[in-house]
Structures are given as structure tokens and as C-alpha cells.
Amino acid sequence: MSFITASIPVDAPGPAVWHTFADFGGVSDWHPYFESAHLDDPRQPTGVGASRTCVFGPRMAIRETVTGWTENERMTIGIEFLSGPPMPITDIEAAVIVSEQAEGGPTDLTLTMAYEPRWGPIGRILDALMVRRMYEDVFAEMLPAAKAYTESGTRPEPVAMLGSGRRL
């Protein structure tokens, strides 16, 4: 199992940071890599079982399904590739953790991802050479984008994911 984690302080109360992520269907408003996103079932917009399809571009999409939900604190999300280049990873679970600090202080926003490299030794090599760095780069774009959106409503400049076919 491989793990990635990254954090950023956000100058907003915990519930405001949580709202950015709890608005599950609105992720493309702030996520720089997503060209679009939509809820798979608008009758379940939040909580365990909510799912969305996220499109990176004409050649890549994923489905994210909420697997764990602690209001204003933590959400876990299972990720499934729907289209795009075959990835050498499986069993992907991401988490959003919101930790409100002292009154008036910043709120810590932490993203984690756990996954299993597949394809045996070749997958582990690809993980070490490419996959881990790619997702660390995604987190490095996502966290400041979520921070800016939460603090000021600023939408990020779009970023094209390698292999997505998205043209900027």
C-alpha cells in the first residue's frame, strides 16, 4: 500500500473549509484539474453513498464515491477510473480532513490518498518513478486552489492532467 499526504492552513473557520468539500457536486468550481463534474444521483448530494463523475478532459474521467463521512471533520472517498490511460494503481481511497485550530486561527486542511500499486514489480517501479510524483503534484495544485476558493471564492487557473486530452 502506498500513501500520500499533504496539508495547508486555511484562513477560514472549519465549517467554511468543510463546505468547499461537502458541496460534492460543486468540486469543478475549485478543482483545477476537473473540466467538469456532476453528481451521479442528485437526490443524494452529500454523505456516505454520494457519488460524482469528474471529467479531466475528453479522454479521462473518474467516479468518486463517499465511503465515510464525519460532518465538518472527515470524508473518505473511493476513486474508480472510468476512462483514460490505464493506471498502475487500484484500491484508491482519498480522505479530506478538516481540523479547526484555536478560535480565530487557521483551519488545517489535509488530503490523503492510499492506493495499491498493481502489475507486480513493474507497478511498484512505476509508482516510485511516476505515480507518486504525479499525485503529489495534483495535491500541490488542489490544496492552494481549495484554500483560495474557501477564503475568497477565487477560481483557479485550469490545469491539464497528462493523458486527459484537455487543451488549455
C-alpha positions in Angstrom: 0.0 0.0 0.0 1.3 3.5 -0.9 0.3 6.7 1.0 0.4 10.4 0.1 -0.5 13.2 2.4 -0.3 17.0 2.2 -1.7 19.8 4.4 -2.3 23.6 4.2 -3.6 26.2 6.7 -6.8 27.9 5.5 -7.8 31.3 6.9 -11.4 30.4 7.4 -13.5 28.6 10.0 -13.7 24.8 9.9 -17.3 24.7 8.6 -16.4 27.0 5.7 -13.5 24.7 4.7 -15.7 21.7 5.1 -18.4 23.3 2.9 -15.9 23.5 0.0 -15.6 19.7 0.0 -19.1 18.8 1.2 -20.5 20.6 -1.8 -19.8 17.3 -3.6 -21.3 18.3 -6.9 -19.5 21.7 -7.0 -16.0 20.3 -7.0 -15.2 21.6 -10.5 -15.8 25.2 -9.2 -12.4 25.0 -7.4 -10.6 21.8 -8.6 -8.0 23.0 -11.2 -7.8 19.6 -12.9 -11.5 19.0 -13.4 -13.1 20.2 -16.6 -16.5 19.3 -15.2 -18.2 17.3 -12.6 -21.7 16.1 -11.8 -23.5 14.2 -9.1 -24.4 10.7 -10.3 -27.7 10.9 -8.3 -28.8 14.5 -7.5 -31.1 13.1 -4.8 -28.0 12.2 -2.7 -25.7 15.2 -2.9 -23.8 14.5 0.3 -22.9 11.8 2.8 -22.0 8.2 2.5 -23.0 6.9 -0.9 -22.9 10.2 -2.7 -21.0 9.8 -6.0 -19.9 12.1 -8.7 -18.3 11.7 -12.1 -15.3 14.0 -12.6 -14.1 14.8 -16.1 -10.4 15.8 -16.6 -10.9 16.2 -20.4 -12.3 14.3 -23.4 -10.1 11.2 -22.7 -10.2 10.9 -18.9 -12.8 10.6 -16.2 -13.2 9.1 -12.7 -16.0 8.3 -10.3 -15.7 9.4 -6.7 -17.9 7.8 -4.1 -18.1 8.9 -0.5 -17.3 5.9 1.8 -17.0 7.7 5.1 -18.5 11.0 6.5 -18.0 12.8 9.8 -19.7 16.2 9.4 -17.2 19.1 9.5 -14.3 16.8 10.1 -13.5 14.0 7.7 -14.7 12.5 4.4 -13.3 9.4 2.7 -13.8 8.8 -1.0 -13.2 5.8 -3.1 -11.9 6.5 -6.6 -12.6 4.5 -9.7 -11.1 5.2 -13.2 -13.9 5.3 -15.9 -11.8 6.3 -18.9 -8.2 7.3 -19.8 -4.9 5.7 -19.9 -4.6 2.6 -17.7 -3.2 3.5 -14.3 -0.8 1.2 -12.5 -2.8 1.6 -9.2 -6.0 0.2 -7.7 -8.0 0.3 -4.5 -7.7 4.1 -4.3 -9.1 5.8 -1.2 -8.7 9.6 -0.6 -9.6 11.5 2.6 -10.3 15.1 3.3 -9.6 16.1 6.9 -10.6 19.4 8.4 -9.1 20.4 11.7 -10.2 23.6 13.2 -7.5 25.2 15.4 -7.8 27.7 18.2 -10.5 30.4 17.9 -9.6 32.8 15.1 -6.7 30.7 14.0 -6.4 29.0 10.6 -8.0 25.6 9.9 -5.8 22.8 8.8 -6.9 21.1 5.6 -5.3 17.7 5.0 -5.6 15.5 1.9 -4.5 11.9 1.9 -4.6 9.1 -0.6 -3.9 5.4 -0.2 -3.6 3.0 -3.1 -2.2 -0.3 -4.1 0.3 -0.5 -7.0 -0.8 -3.1 -9.5 1.1 -5.1 -12.1 3.6 -6.5 -9.5 7.1 -5.2 -9.6 6.5 -3.1 -12.7 3.7 -1.3 -10.9 5.9 -0.6 -7.9 8.6 0.8 -10.1 6.0 3.0 -11.9 4.7 4.1 -8.6 8.2 5.2 -7.4 9.1 6.8 -10.7 5.8 8.4 -11.8 2.6 7.8 -10.0 3.6 9.1 -6.5 5.0 12.3 -8.1 2.0 12.8 -10.3 -0.4 12.7 -7.3 1.9 14.8 -5.1 1.7 17.4 -7.9 -2.1 17.1 -8.0 -2.2 17.7 -4.2 0.2 20.7 -4.7 -2.3 22.3 -7.1 -5.5 21.2 -5.2 -4.7 22.5 -1.8 -3.9 26.1 -2.7 -6.9 26.1 -5.1 -9.3 24.9 -2.3 -7.7 27.4 0.1 -8.2 30.3 -2.3 -11.7 29.3 -3.2 -12.7 28.9 0.5 -11.1 32.2 1.6 -12.2 34.4 -1.3 -14.2 32.5 -3.9 -11.3 32.7 -6.3 -11.5 30.0 -9.0 -8.1 28.5 -10.1 -6.5 28.6 -13.4 -7.2 25.2 -15.1 -4.5 22.6 -15.2 -4.4 19.7 -17.8 -3.8 16.2 -16.4 -1.4 14.3 -18.6 -3.4 11.9 -20.9 -6.7 13.7 -20.3 -6.8 15.3 -23.8 -7.7 18.7 -22.2 -6.5 21.7 -24.1 -5.9 24.9 -22.3 
